[in-house]
Amino acid sequence: MTVQDLRDVLRERAEGPSPANPRRHDQVRARIRRTRLRRRAAAGTALVAAVAAGVVLLPGTAAPPARETTTAARLAPTPTAKELPPRFTAPDGTEYRRLATAALEADGAKKTSVTIPVSGRPLDVAGLCDGEFGASAPKVLVDGNHTGLRGFLSCRKTMELQPLIVPPGATRVTLTFDTTTTGWGCVVKKKGGPCVRVPEKRADWDLAVYEWTPPSRPVTPEPVNAFPDRAGGKRLASMSTGVYPNDSTIELEVVSTGGRIGIDQLCSGDLAARMWFTYQVNGAKSPSTSMCGVWKEGPYPMAMSEFEVPKGKKVTITGRMGLWGEHTNRPVDWAVAVYRN
């Protein structure tokens, strides 16, 4: 996970867009808990049956280690059909229809696949997690290939939607949801101590694929909240606003007073969290791509990117922005702010 990814996760947990139907997902989580209890009860019954059949584990021995496996999911309906809705309406009126469902369990396979038809309508994947923050989140592969999207960011307690990008002209694709890790970081618990490996966390994931029909006309997003006058020990120096896709570039000038500036961005609209921003400061390109924060209430969800600049000199900031996935008639209102010491 990069520094920018960590900023995005923390910002997302501080404040994010509301799910399409918040009350429904409370009910969904309750159903998930009941499902887990039934599975545990079934596991206990299987153990009793094994003992009755003379299958026992001797003291000091252990069950064979579980192998990493891949399971195949079926087109809806499936056993997870009650956990993610067959249909729902987004706040901007967009209608979603479920095509398929899948599931990954914390103590089960790390991969699952499903094949879906492609009609040409936009596609999203949905995830609902039952587990701890920081648990392995599924990566989404299309016909075995990464699409450039990073998949689900974290283990959220509400339904999370991500855009699904398929090859042009495809009529059917196979999606693989994969929680297999490729390596974990380490943390130093005390000064001068060793870097201790971070243990892997697993969670239960309920997954679905949806197609949606674009609204018949553009849906005007609500205005973005005003940036605070001060943030991160800096004062607001300049800002720019617009509505994507009509406005997709910016140019700002400020005079640096402390040799360092910060750039942050806020967005509104149903697809706000899918916006990305790249910047050049005095012609030097930023090495990372920034995501957009959604701020409706509570503390300001700061995720400022900082840049070293000449003190007391005029600084030119140019930027461009885009949006992952389809966005027909679903514009995003955005604002970019520059802060200086």
MINURO-435195 format. One record per atom (N, C-alpha, C): residue in one letter; x, y, z. Coordinates in steps of 0.001 Angstrom, whole numbers, plus 500000, padded with zeros to 6 digits. Example, Ala and Ser with C-alpha at 12.3 -4.5 7.8 and 13.67 -1.06 7.14 Angstrom:
BEGIN
A513190494310507800;A512300495500507800;A513200496700507800;S512850497750507080;S513670498940507140;S512900500030507870;
! end
This chain:
BEGIN
M500850498799500000;M500000500000500000;M500878501240500000;T500662502170499075;T501438503393498997;T500942504405500023;V501735505483500200;V501321506548501120;V499998507146500665;Q499842507313499337;Q498590507885498841;Q497425506947499091;D497637505626498929;D496574504660499232;D496150504761500686;L497152504894501610;L496836505007503029;L496032506267503303;R496425507388502667;R495654508621502828;R494205508412502374;D494045507731501234;D492704507512500697;D491861506655501628;V492471505605502215;V491728504732503127;V491299505496504361;L492239506296504958;L491901507065506158;L490829508094505860;R490941508747504700;R489921509727504317;R488574509042504132;E488596507866503496;E487363507132503233;E486664506739504524;R487452506353505566;R486851505958506832;R486378507167507632;A486989508347507379;A486567509551508090;A485232510053507583;E485069509991506266;E483819510498505684;E483703509970504280;G482566509493503909;G482379508971502570;G480945509087502145;P480649508809500880;P479280508900500399;P478393507875501070;S477160508243501294;S476230507326501926;S475855506219500958;P475598504992501481;P475124503931500591;P473758504257500049;A473362503548499008;A472087503835498358;A470915503665499317;N471015502748500241;N469924502510501186;N470542502109502524;P470938503059503377;P471664502736504602;P470926501749505495;R469601501905505646;R468870501015506544;R468924499578506047;R468868499399504730;R468912498049504191;R470201497343504574;H471323498053504578;H472590497398504849;H472750497029506322;D472056497723507225;D471998497256508612;D471314495893508653;Q470233495753507869;Q469536494468507808;Q470422493405507171;V471158493811506131;V472060492883505454;V473103492344506425;R473699493216507222;R474723492793508168;R474150491835509199;A472899492070509623;A472267491158510570;A472085489778509942;R471668489737508663;R471516488463507973;R472852487735507839;I473916488527507571;I475241487919507444;I475640487252508752;R475387487938509885;R475727487355511182;R474973486042511398;R473676486021511029;R472903484789511183;R473462483675510287;T473890484059509068;T474469483074508162;T475742482474508744;R476601483337509346;R477847482830509940;R477545481824511055;L476534482144511888;L476173481250512988;L475721479900512451;R474909479909511360;R474453478648510776;R475624477835510244;R476612478533509632;R477779477824509106;R478597477186510225;R478747477937511344;R479511477373512464;R478792476161513041;A477446476255513128;A476676475125513642;A476826473915512732;A476814474158511421;A476986473059510469;A478364472435510599;A479385473257510845;A480739472742511022;A480813471857512255;G480122472258513346;G480099471456514564;G479426470120514329;T478339470113513558;T477641468873513235;T478545467937512440;A479305468491511504;A480221467679510699;A481298467044511560;L481787467785512578;L482815467264513466;L482279466083514261;V481042466204514782;V480434465114515539;V480295463879514656;A479884464081513398;A479736462963512474;A481070462288512208;A482132463062512114;A483459462499511862;A483913461638513032;V483675462109514251;V484066461347515435;V483277460039515484;A481957460125515191;A481120458930515212;A481600457902514193;A482193458366513109;A482684457462512067;A484077456929512369;G484651457337513512;G485967456844513889;G487107457685513378;V486835458875512872;V487884459778512401;V488244460710513538;V489461460595514073;V489872461423515207;V491251461976514934;L491589463028515659;L492935463589515620;L493634463225516919;L494779462573516838;L495514462198518026;L496160463419518650;P496392463405519986;P497082464539520619;P498431464771519961;G498714466062519748;G499996466420519155;G499997466422517652;T498875466037517041;T498796466076515581;T497880467204515172;A497921467568513921;A497094468664513420;A496464468244512122;A495361468905511792;A494721468647510509;A495626469092509388;P495547468447508224;P496369468872507082;P496125470336506765;P497183471099506414;P496991472513506094;P496068472694504907;A495231473725504984;A494299474000503885;A495078474481502671;R494734473984501502;R495386474428500278;R494660475634499723;E495414476503499057;E494791477645498385;E494002477112497202;T492739477438497150;T491876476910496099;T491106478026495433;T490570477724494289;T489711478651493567;T488360477985493385;T487295478698493705;T485957478154493539;T485243478909492433;A484244478278491864;A483481478909490785;A482139479368491322;A481771480604491027;A480471481133491425;A479501480968490267;R478200480956490571;R477182480799489539;R476476482129489297;L475831482222488154;L474990483378487907;L473855483383488909;A473372484566489270;A472293484695490247;A471068483923489773;P470244483330490683;P470398483436492131;P471394482432492701;T472026482785493833;T472973481937494542;T472662482051496022;P473391481295496893;P473121481415498329;P473330482804498896;T474077483678498193;T474285485027498715;T473260486013498177;A472235485529497466;A471294486442496812;A470577487344497797;K470394486893499068;K469691487704500050;K470585488783500649;E471895488713500421;E472811489597501117;E473157490864500332;L473003490856499036;L473157492054498218;L471910492140497341;P471297493319497240;P469956493417496633;P469948493092495145;P468887492444494659;P468769492169493217;P468705493452492400;R468071494464492961;R467979495776492314;R468054496864493376;F468583498029493002;F468514499184493889;F468662500449493053;T468300501562493655;T468371502862492993;T469377503735493716;A470355504259492993;A471350505160493572;A470698506503493898;P471313507301494784;P470733508598495139;P470453509508493946;D471238509385492861;D470989510250491703;D469946509658490755;G469283508554491166;G468209507971490376;G468626506867489435;T469920506542489372;T470391505490488485;T469928504121488985;E469357503325488083;E468835502001488435;E469908500940488219;Y470135500118489249;Y471112499035489194;Y470390497692489173;R470891496758488356;R470337495403488291;R471462494394488464;R471286493472489401;R472326492496489694;R472375491406488630;L473609491076488193;L473820490021487217;L474285488723487857;A475109488810488890;A475681487614489500;A476142487921490907;T476281486895491716;T476791487036493081;T477889486021493327;A478713486287494336;A479787485381494744;A480090485663496203;A480909484809496824;A481267484998498225;A482651484438498490;L483369485078499417;L484651484579499902;L484574484547501425;E484936483415502022;E484884483280503466;E486285483340504052;A486390483877505271;A487682484062505918;A488456482755506048;D487733481657506283;D488400480367506462;D488254479467505242;G487964480053504092;G487760479269502883;G488728479644501778;A488289479449500539;A489122479742499372;A489444481229499297;K490603481527498719;K491019482917498580;K490605483516497235;K490046482705496353;K489621483183495048;K488249482611494726;T487496483363493950;T486263482837493386;T486025483527492046;S485404482828491105;S485213483362489755;S483758483258489336;V483347484141488455;V481999484128487907;V482058484661486482;T481291484068485585;T481220484516484195;T479898485241483976;I479963486427483367;I478765487241483186;I478611487651481721;P477372487874481273;P477165488443479931;P477441489941479954;V477866490480478833;V478137491914478706;V477179492486477670;S476295493386478090;S475281493942477196;S475701495262476579;G476778495853477093;G477185497192476655;G476820498267477656;R475952497933478618;R475643498888479681;R476820498951480660;P476947500064481401;P478032500170482390;P477898499094483459;L479041498667483984;L479094497616484996;L479808498104486247;D479327497646487399;D479975497887488686;D480091496562489417;V481091496470490309;V481160495349491238;V480895495892492635;A480203495101493458;A479850495504494817;A480485494554495809;G480909495098496939;G481474494279498002;G480903494680499347;L480644493688500185;L480164493911501542;L481003493028502444;C481703493637503406;C482703492939504204;C482210492721505632;D482507491539506164;D482252491239507564;D483586490827508182;G484268491781508826;G485588491506509381;G486217492770509928;E487536492720510188;E488251493842510773;E488800494771509698;F488959496049510093;F489625496996509201;F491050496503508928;G491461496578507677;G492779496103507294;G492779494690506764;A491615494026506782;A491535492667506243;A491774492687504735;S492277491584504215;S492557491488502782;S491299491768501972;A491391492712501049;A490259493067500195;A490458492441498819;P489380492014498173;P489532491340496881;P490045492261495784;K491000491759495021;K491356492369493750;K490414491785492706;V490129492566491664;V489196492113490637;V489947491963489317;L489960490756488773;L490607490487487497;L489533490177486454;V489744490669485241;V488828490427484127;V489529489513483132;D488979488314482949;D489609487302482092;D491075487091482469;G491335487130483781;G492684486886484296;G493594488083484290;N493130489244483819;N493977490428483695;N493545491542484640;H494524492285485144;H494220493478485924;H493739494582484976;T492768495362485416;T492218496416484566;T492815497781484864;G493720497848485830;G494293499135486223;G493654499699487471;L492481499195487842;L491834499634489074;L492406498862490248;R492418499482491422;R493018498818492566;R492015498008493376;G490765497971492935;G489775497155493630;G489298497801494914;F488783496990495821;F488245497503497077;F489395497942497979;L489211499104498611;L490284499675499420;L490386499048500795;S489269498761501429;S489311498328502817;S488068497530503156;C488031497028504377;C486870496271504849;C485858497253505420;R484889497630504598;R483870498581505021;R482638497845505510;K481834498546506293;K480628497938506854;K479381498274506041;T479545498954504942;T478440499236504027;T478850498778502632;M477879498624501771;M478170498170500414;M479075499169499706;E480145498660499107;E481085499483498352;E480981499117496881;L480880500137496030;L480786499921494582;L482059500394493901;Q482540499593492960;Q483700499956492161;Q483351499754490685;P483857500612489791;P483577500431488365;P484264499184487825;L483650498557486855;L484211497375486209;L484457497709484743;I485692497581484317;I486073497896482943;I486337496593482206;V485650496380481078;V485793495145480304;V486368495482478933;P486976494507478245;P487562494762476924;P486495495212475928;P486818496144475042;P485858496579474009;P485380495408473166;G484076495367472913;G483520494326472069;G483249493014472765;A483594492895474053;A483378491640474772;A481882491381474944;T481476490120474812;T480082489734475046;T479930488909476316;R481018488287476785;R481047487569478054;R482439487723478640;V482519487878479944;V483817487953480609;V483758487129481897;T484918486639482305;T485038485925483571;T485763486825484570;L485120487061485696;L485703487889486753;L486245486987487847;T487418487327488358;T488000486613489484;T488187487587490636;F487607487258491790;F487792488028493010;F488879487320493818;D489980488021494089;D491181487366494620;D491674488094495871;T491718487390496995;T492260487968498230;T493643487419498551;T494263486726497604;T495615486218497822;T496583487394497934;T497365487422498990;T498312488518499183;T499624488191498489;T500309489233498042;T501606489070497387;T502732489545498287;G502472489674499570;G503493490139500505;G502927491174501455;W503351491130502674;W502877492073503685;W504046492879504207;G503749494085504668;G504781494957505209;G505157494559506628;C505973495375507251;C506379495135508626;C506382496458509384;V506343496377510702;V506336497572511536;V507426497452512591;V508032498592512938;V509030498645514002;V508310499077515275;K508236498173516253;K507449498448517458;K508196499312518463;K509523499297518426;K510293500164519309;K511560500610518598;K512082501757519015;K513236502340518354;K514410501373518364;G514971501139517194;G516101500249517075;G515740498784517037;G514461498487517174;G514023497097517171;G513846496555515768;P513554495271515673;P513374494650514358;P512049495064513725;C511973494916512425;C510733495184511711;C509912493891511716;V508790493913512442;V507977492723512645;V506926492639511545;R506834491469510937;R505885491268509837;R504450491459510314;V503663492175509515;V502254492389509825;V501474491135509428;P500764490508510376;P500032489284510025;P498867489571509083;E498577488600508245;E497466488734507318;E496144488613508062;K495179489460507673;K493832489382508226;K492878488932507131;R491986488016507463;R490988487554506517;R489607487994506980;A488697488129506041;A487328488537506344;A486366487797505419;D485086487819505768;D484049487280504894;D483604488389503941;W483555488086502654;W483152489052501641;W481961488514500858;D480929489329500744;D479822489052499841;D479972489991498650;L479906489451497445;L480242490180496224;L479133490049495199;A479027491042494338;A478018491002493282;A478477491847492106;V477920491540490937;V478160492327489730;V476829492938489307;Y476839494246489031;Y475632494965488621;Y475861495654487280;E474794495774486507;E474814496681485364;E473846497816485650;W474158499004485122;W473273500131485361;W472997500882484067;T471834501514484050;T471403502277482885;T471626503756483158;P472403504460482326;P472654505884482565;P471353506683482617;P471284507717483464;P470107508582483475;P469858509182482094;S468624509525481817;S468274510054480500;S468839511449480265;R469149512166481346;R469756513488481231;R470731513681482383;P471701514601482265;P472689514795483332;P472032515139484672;V472542514537485734;V472042514767487093;V472988515749487780;T472484516917488146;T473321517963488743;T473720517579490162;P475018517462490454;P475436517120491820;P475300518320492748;E475209518040494034;E475138519134495001;E476494519831495084;P476520521120495480;P477791521853495539;P478744521248496568;V480023521425496326;V481048520973497259;V481127521940498433;N481306521409499645;N481493522259500811;N482749523113500653;A482741524300501247;A483893525196501177;A485070524620501959;F486278524789501432;F487476524359502144;F487666525191503417;P488246524613504468;P488567525411505658;P489668526420505356;D489689527531506088;D490725528548505879;D492115528026506219;R492173527103507191;R493454526519507585;R493349525003507610;A494422524340507199;A494469522872507227;A495922522437507193;G496266521449508001;G497623520919508003;G498674521950508341;G498325522936509189;G499278523978509553;G499516525003508465;K498650525023507451;K498806525961506343;K497522526763506144;R497650527861505414;R496521528741505144;R496104528613503678;L494785528656503446;L494258528574502087;L494764529761501263;A495365529455500097;A495945530497499256;A495190530691497952;S494673529608497361;S493988529721496081;S493151528468495869;M492135528572495002;M491321527397494705;M490678527522493333;S490224526392492817;S489557526340491522;S488419525340491631;T487313525588490896;T486157524695490937;T485686524386489522;G484906523318489385;G484358522957488084;G483451521745488197;V482922521329487063;V482069520138487000;V482621519237485908;Y483012518012486304;Y483519517041485343;Y482343516314484682;P482356516061483368;P483501516109482453;P483681517424481699;N482790518393481887;N482942519662481164;N484252520359481513;D484642520295482777;D485880520941483246;D486835519843483702;S487982519729483051;S488891518631483363;S490344519063483505;T490612520376483530;T491971520878483751;T491914522096484661;I493028522380485314;I493121523577486160;I494486524225485961;E494572525518486289;E495846526232486386;E495713527287487468;L496606527221488444;L496586528147489576;L497986528707489790;E498051529927490338;E499335530539490691;E499276531048492121;V500326530778492876;V500455531301494233;V501905531709494449;V502128532548495429;V503483532915495834;V503801532154497108;S504850531345497074;S505228530547498232;S505791531433499326;T505331531199500544;T505830531986501687;T506685531152502624;G506727529823502406;G507485528994503337;G508234527848502694;G508321527839501362;G509059526783500706;G508311525472500558;R507022525453500900;R506254524220500811;R504783524565500620;I504115523875499690;I502680524073499492;I501967522728499590;G500662522792499827;G499850521585499869;G498673521714498910;I498297520617498255;I497163520612497326;I496180519543497783;D494900519922497835;D493868518970498234;D492661519150497332;Q491760518150497325;Q490608518191496442;Q489388517586497126;L488221518158496814;L486938517667497307;L485994517512496119;C485067516548496219;C484112516301495142;C482743515978495707;S481712516113494874;S480359515690495233;S479706515047494017;G478687514233494280;G478045513461493223;G478216511980493512;D477360511148492963;D477393509717493248;D478717509052492875;L479410509572491867;L480667508971491419;L481876509762491898;A481703510586492923;A482774511468493393;A484039510703493773;A483872509558494438;A485036508811494915;A485834508180493771;R485334508248492533;R486039507658491393;R486899508676490642;M486871509912491083;M487673510938490424;M489154510770490774;W490030511086489814;W491462511097490067;W492053512416489557;F493157512846490171;F493807514120489861;F495318513897489765;T495938514523488763;T497396514567488680;T497819516030488527;Y498988516353489078;Y499437517747489113;Y500866517884488618;Q501168519101488097;Q502529519521487839;Q502743520839488563;V503828520915489312;V504170522127490057;V505452522689489459;N505351523884488840;N506473524491488113;N507048523505487092;G506160522749486428;G506575521834485375;G506997520463485855;A507171520272487175;A507575518973487719;A506327518155488049;K506223516946487467;K505042516126487637;K505035515417488978;S503879515393489621;S503727514657490875;S503872513159490603;P504569512421491483;P504742510983491256;P503504510151491565;S502487510737492187;S501311509963492582;S500035510583492022;T498991509761491972;T497668510207491557;T496804510362492794;S496105511485492911;S495309511776494096;S493843511447493862;M493202510954494930;M491771510693494904;M491028511908495451;C489698511865495361;C488894513003495787;C488138512667497071;G488121513617498002;G487380513439499240;G485935513888499089;V485055513268499875;V483648513647499919;V483373514130501332;W482982515390501476;W482831515998502805;W481447516613502916;K480606515976503744;K479262516499503982;K479116517042505391;E479780516401506358;E479709516844507744;E480893516267508496;G481052516694509756;G482148516190510563;G483467516882510244;P484577516372510810;P485895516985510580;P486283516949509103;Y487048517943508697;Y487527518001507318;Y488412516789507026;P488095515980505991;P488867514761505694;P490113515070504875;M491097515676505491;M492281516133504777;M493104514967504239;A493544515077502996;A494475514120502387;A495402514915501467;M496043515919502029;M496818516897501277;M498123516307500743;S498435516614499490;S499730516272498905;S500629517501498998;E501840517324499481;E502737518456499703;E503868518469498672;F504313519684498334;F505355519870497333;F506358520912497835;E507653520622497625;E508716521588497916;E508782522599496774;V508788523895497112;V508842524951496104;V509792526045496573;P510310526872495661;P511207527968496065;P510482528968496966;K511089529327498049;K510486530269498984;K510439531673498390;G509268532312498500;G509111533674498034;G508972533819496531;K508796532703495810;K508689532736494360;K507265532388493915;K506905532860492707;K505606532504492142;K505632531046491699;V504583530342492061;V504486528915491765;V503279528693490852;T503484527962489761;T502391527637488845;T502003526172489010;I500721525941489285;I500201524580489446;I499245524295488299;T499516523254487527;T498581522804486493;T498132521389486859;G496954521047486461;G496438519714486788;G495410519258485789;R495227517954485762;R494145517386484962;R493458516310485798;M492253515969485410;M491469515029486197;M490688514111485273;G490280512991485819;G489474512032485077;G488659511206486050;L487964510214485521;L487088509391486350;L487174507949485881;W487393507028486829;W487459505613486493;W486071505090486161;G485960504389485036;G484704503778484667;G483782504708483895;E482598504216483596;E481590504946482833;E480959506036483708;H480558507155483073;H479966508248483855;H478899508998483065;T478318508397482043;T477339509085481207;T476219509701482043;N476030510997481884;N474977511762482560;N475057511696484079;R476262511409484606;R476470511398486051;R477692512266486380;P477575513592486192;P478721514482486397;P479142514556487859;V480356515072488089;V480915515238489430;V481339516685489617;D480895517289490708;D481303518640491088;D482627518537491847;W483649519350491486;W484949519244492127;W485498520610492523;A486413520598493471;A487127521813493894;A488537521418494296;V489516522215493890;V490928521994494220;V491429523221494983;A492124522977496095;A492632524065496922;A494139523957497064;V494807525122497104;V496246525185497356;V496449525888498688;Y497225525248499555;Y497543525815500872;Y499022526132500940;R499365527180501691;R500774527532501879;R501012527892503340;N502298527828503742;N502641528184505129;N502406529661505387;
! end
